[in-house]
Amino acid sequence: MAPMEVALILGWWLVGASSAVQLPRPSLSLHPSQGVSLGDTFTLRCHLPRLAAWVWLYQEGGWSYNKGKKKEQNTAEFFFVSTKREHAGRYWCQYRVSESVEVSMKSDPVELVLTDRNFPPPHISLHPEERVGTGTNVTICCWNKDYGAAFLLHKDGRSAPIQRLVPDDVGAVSFTLFGVTPADSGTYRCSYHPKNYPFLSSPLGDSMTLEVTPTPAPPGAEESRGNLVVAVVRGCAAVLIFALGVFFVIDARSLWIRRDESLGGEGI
């Protein structure tokens, strides 16, 4: 290759590399964000801070896909129909502006975890069972001895798992909720990532419902608290009366001293 051609190639490469730092980074989102199963349809949406002519979607360790888009659009959507195991994984997107060699930096990654119903759901147990008082430590056990490599604890109403643990040799984990409050009340379930499949998940297992009740005050606590308040008020009143008495005594004594000095001056 001629030196001139090498110089031109290096020049274009340097322009592209430097411009990648200058362009704003896009963002990537997954729809739906949770609960995608094998065979479902999902969409990866690349949000662009600038109008772009080309957008690339990358899968970690897998394929890449590029897509042209209209100038007035600020997003590019990649649709997937009838998902397979190979679609699970980590994704990024990147864009190039129109009529330019400028290429943006890659977006932050998005992870697609697919639910594979070929794996059996895990089992769950709750200790103490169901109804507890505020401040109690609650243990939720999940197990599946044949497949589980990492267990996830889910609470209904929360989009993401609330805890994650790696099981022991018998395929079981114990999630602990320390000092529970009524806010911890709800329905809990478990799932797991099968061994060697970090981006696949089992279906959710059976549910357990936890009810946390406010701990009642011990008998006589309100009466004792009322007596304490009365005692404090009486004590403050006694201190105030004593202070006023001392003030009046000192003030009267000062008055008598000034009077004596006045009378003594008149007798001279």
Secondary structure, DSSP 8 states (H G I E B T S, - for coil): --HHHHHHHHHHHHHHHHHHHHS---EEEEESSS-EETT--EEEEEE-SS--SEEEEEETTS-EEEEE--TT-SEEEEEE-S--GGG-EEEEEEEE-TTS--B------EEE-EE-TTS---EEEEES-SEEETT--EEEEEE-TTTEEEEEEEETT-SS-SEEE---TTSEEEEEE-S--GGG-EEEEEEEEETT-TTEE------EEEEEE-----TTHHHHHHHHHHHHHHHHHHHHHHHHHHHHHHHHHHHHHHHHHHHHHHH-
